[in-house]
Amino acid sequence: MNDERLRCAESALRTVPEDYRTVNAADVADQERGHSFHQGMHIGWAWGEDERGRPYLDFLSEHRHPGMQAGRYFADGTTEPIATPASAREVSPDPVEDAELERHFFEHNRVAYADLRDRGLLPAVGENVGLQDINEYLLKGGSPTSGSEPDADSNVAGAHGVRLGGGWDEPLRDELAKPYWSKLLEFVTYERENYEVYPPRAQTFEAFELTPYDDVKVVILGQDPYIKPGQAHGLAFSVPTGITIPPSLRNIRKELAADLEISLSDLPDHGDLTAWAEQGVLLLNTTLTVRRGKSNSHEGMGWETFTDGVISAISAGLKGVVFILWGGPAQKKAKLIDLTRHPAPIKAAHPKARANAHNPLAGSKPFTTANKLLASAGRAPVDWSLLDRTPQDE
């Protein structure tokens, strides 16, 4: 075996944790081109020679984090980077500027993908090594299998095997076709296979199923799901009936009672906000999944890009929607809202309890303010006091 090729392969494989390899340096050194896929890690490689006849290895690894990496490895230990596609793009509230950003994003990715295929680091179009086989990932589960198709009787369909429901798939069709989406689904699948992740798989997109796209009147934006067992069920700030009401939701309920000028005891003694969702209140977390006990553990993996796309789709396709943005991260989304189509968003501090026990929402009156804005747009108000579902809804 060529010692120089072996050194190149050993250097490249050091970038991949041992648990994610199905090949060793000798395997890579022996094969001119190849791919492996294991536990969500795709490895691609191809050999070449420089002008002096010395071997080099073009090597690509792709996983949930840090995404796709590629480089050219030489026997002397030096490495040259190889361009890889971007997983997310910049957005702009200006439609013209945003269209140009999107054009540049897809052009960059088109060129990068073509180059990687030419090098042999990605499979040719139509060839499948397993990385894109995620038809069963979020809602059904299971490991990727080559050539698999969604079960016709399952909830799995649409872009990369996911159906959002509630009429959301069409307005988000372009969003779900972007490169970051498949990486995000693979990341969540890996997390669910190796850790306890909330909400339960079948409730990942509960907010979209309960609040159809055409029915959206209000958007309340949260951060990430609750991190304790039994709390998260796919709706921001909400917990199922029978679960202790968390501090954030207690503060929301306090401000709700004060805003509606009713007693807190007049509200049901549970924290299930499903009745709001069914009236057109989209209870959307910025990050839709989280690892048990670890806040922000799924931050920066693509959910923020997805929820940007959701807000942009609402902004561009609907009118008169009221956005309630609590906390700094949520308020950064304000730039995505077209103020010629929607009222200025309602802003306040995040309702998470503070050490001084002061309610961050106190006096902000988001609920009556939202109804006034809906009325000015000719839309029916939300009955915020309705927290129990009627029998026919069960």
Residue, then its C-alpha position, 0 to 999 in steps of 0.5 A: m500500500n502507498d504510504e503517502r496515500l495512507r498518511c493522507a487518509e489518516s489525516a483526513l479521517r482524524t476530522v471524523p469521530e471514530d464512532y461515525r466511521t465505517v471505513n478506516a484509513a486503509d479502506v480509503a487509501d485502497q479505493e479511488r473514490g467512495h462514500s460511507f454513511h453511518q449514524g447520520m455521517h456521510i463521508g466522501w473521498a476521491w484521489g488525485e495527483d499533483e503536477r509532481g505526481r504526489p497523491y492528494l485526497d479530496f475528502l468530505s464529511e457531512h453531519r449535523h454539526p458543524g455541517m459539511q466540511a471538505g478539504r484536500y489532504f497531502a501526505d506532508g500534513t498540509t490541507e487546502p479548503i474546498a468550498t462547500p454549500a451554505s446551509a442558511r442564507e441572509v434575509s431582508p425585509d426588502p422584497v427586492e433585496d431579499a430576492e437578490l440575496e436568495r439568487h446569490f445563495f442558490e447560485h453559490n450553492r449550485v456551483a458548490y454542489a456541482d464542484l463537489r459532484d465533479r470531484g466525486l465527493l457527493p454522489a451524482v444526481g440520481e445516485n443515492v448514498g443514504l444522506q437524503d433518505i429521510n422520509e421517515y425522520l421527524l414524524k415516523g422515525g427510524s434509520p435512513t434506508s436507501g430508496s425508501e418511500p413514505d408510508a402512504d398511511s403515515n403523516v409523512a409526506g411533502a418536502h423531505g418526507v415532512r408534512l406540516g399540515g394545516g395548509w402550511d406546506e404550499p406557502l412553505r414549499d420553497e423554504l422546505a426545499k432549501p439545503y438547510w432543511s434536510k440537515l436540520l431533519e437529520f440533526v433532529t433524527y440523530e438527537r431523537e435516536n440518542y437522547e430524549v427530545y421534546p416535544p414528542r415526535a408526533q407533536t413537532f409541528e402541532a402548532f401548524e396542525l392546530t392553526p391552519y395557515d389561512d386562519v392565522k390571526v395572531v402569532i405569539l413567538g416563544q424561544d424553545p420548548y420546555i425542557k422537563p418531561g411531559q411539558a412540551h407538546g408543540l405549542a409555545f408556552s403551553v403545557p398539557t392539562g394535568i402538568t404543573i404550570p411553568p413560571s413563564l406561563r404563570n406570568i402570562r396568565k397573571e397578565l391575562a387576568a389583569d388585562l381582561e380585568i378578571s380574577l386569576s381564579d376565573l381562569p381554568d387551573h391548567g396551562d393548555l393553550t390549545a383553545w387559543a391555537e384553534q382560534g387562530v393564534l399561532l403559538l410558535n417557538t423559534t426553535l421547535t425541538v430541545r434536548r431534555g434538561k438542556s435549554n437552547s440545545h437545538e439552537g443554531m441548527g436551522w430551526e431559526t431559519f425555518t421560523d424566519g421562513v414561517i414569519s415571512a410566509i405569513s407576512a407576504g401571504l396574509k394581511g392584518v396578522v398581529f405579532i406578539l414578540w416577547g423577549g429580545p430573540a423574538q423581537k429580532k424577527a420584527k424585521l421580517i414583518d411587512l408593516t404595510r400589510h400588518p400592524a406594528p408588532i406588540k413587544a414586551a419582555h420575555p415572561k420568564a420569571r425574574a429573581n425579583a419576582h416582578n412579572p415582566l409582562a405587567g401592564s403590557k396589555p397584549f391581549t386587549t391590544a391584539n383584539k383592538l388591532l384585529a378589529s381595526a383590520g376587520r377581523a374577529p377578536v380572540d376570546w382569550s378567556l376561552l381556555d377550555r375546549t368545547p366537547q365537540d372539539e374533543 
